[in-house]
């Protein structure tokens, strides 16, 4: 039977009331998210494509900027749970802008305003997408280096993600989080993936 608890978040002692679902094993959360967002994840991978020229890479940067910076900005406005013990992931918006400046890439407006609730489930859902992207960044960094780019020039955001341990840390917090409405976590992840797909398609396919 579902019960309700009060969850205290770190910022300004915000209180978030969470109606709990019946328990599920913590380690199954990541696999549930992977399964229920696989279609959206695949769509983003297709939209990004395989940049094999500097011009395609520049378009990729425009798409990444259009969705990643608004999502990171939204997360900074949300209350963060105390069980994170002060941990925050390394946001890469500044590195994306540095890479765009290196390659003289025009900064275009974000796709649209992002509507995400300020609750634990939404925070975890968006972090699943943003931190999970570090896995793909390792492959993309190899492609970028083949184009003559590096951590020092044009691909600092990929190098930062490829070297990051934030994904493993996030999974630990996902596993140890209080019981959550997993449907809402999935929904937030799907929204984040959809925003990313739109951003890449509008920039790369433009």
Beta strands, then each sheet from edge to edge (+ up, - down):
strand 1: 4-8
strand 2: 15-19
sheet 1: 1+ 2-
end
